[in-house]
């Protein structure tokens, strides 16, 4: 039994630009991650070098990957929210649930 969506959000006119941004961020992160894997595969002894606070490159790079992912997620969210707000202000974007419930 499908009752459908409880709200009508309308068409997402920013979906294509958000998808492009997501793909760009994915490719950027993949390149950074490939660097990590390449070092681990081709010259594992480099991973043992102390970098900062007595931590080796493997630990530093690994935590760096986690922090990078979180920062990229925050940047992605900020940019997408800005694009959606601009689209709504221009009258072309998604409407909020309160706007659609008033129209019914």
N, C-alpha and C positions, 0 to 999 in steps of 0.2 A: 504494500500500500504506500504509494508515493504521494505525499501531501504537497510536495513542492517547497519552494523557498518561502520563508516567513516574510521576507521583504523583497522588493524589486529594486535591484541596484542599477539597472540599466546597463548600457554598453560601456565597456572600459576603452575609451579612445586612446589611453596612454599605454595599453598593453604591449604594443609593438616596440615602443621606445624602452619600456621597462625590460622587455625580453632581451633587446640588444645590449642594454647595460648589464644585465645578469650574465649574458654570454661573455661579454668583455671581462667582467670580474672573474668569472670561472676560468677563462683562458689565462689571465694574469696569475691567479692563484696556482693553476696547474703548472705554469712555468717555474714559479718559485718552488713548488713541491718537487718538480722534476730535478731541480738543482740539488735538493736535499737527497733524493734517491740516487742521483748520479754520484754524488760524493760518497755515499754509503756503499755503492757498488764498486766504483772504480778506484777509490783511494780511501779505504776505511781508516787508515792511520791518521788522516787529517781530522777525523771526527773525535779523536782522543785529545786534541790540542785544547789547552785551557784558553778560554776566550774572555770571560767576565765573571767576577766574583768567585773564581775558582771552578766554574762550571765549564765542562767541555763543549765543543762545538755541537755535538749531537743533541745535548740537552738544550742548549741555547737556541739552536735552529728549530728544534721541536716546539719549544714554548713560543718562539717567534712565529711559527706557523699558526699556532692557536690564537695568539694575539692578533695576527694579521687577519685571520678569518673573522674575528669579532669586530675589528675596526672596519673591515670591508662591509660587513652586515649593517653596521650603523650608518656608514656612508650611503649604501644602497637604499636603506630605509629613508634617509633624509632626502635624497635626490628624488625618489619615487613619490614621497609625500608632497614635495614641492611641485612636481609635474602634475599630480592629481589635483592639487589646490588650484594651480593655474588653469587647468582644464575646466574645473567647476566654475571658477570665476569667469571664464570665457563662455560658459553656458554649454560646453560641449562634453563635459565629463560625467562621471557617475553622480547620481544624486544620493543624498544621505537617506537613511531609513525614515527619518522624521519628515523629509520632504515628500516621499512617495506615500506615506500613510495619510498625509494631509490631502493628497490629491484623490484618494479613493473614496 
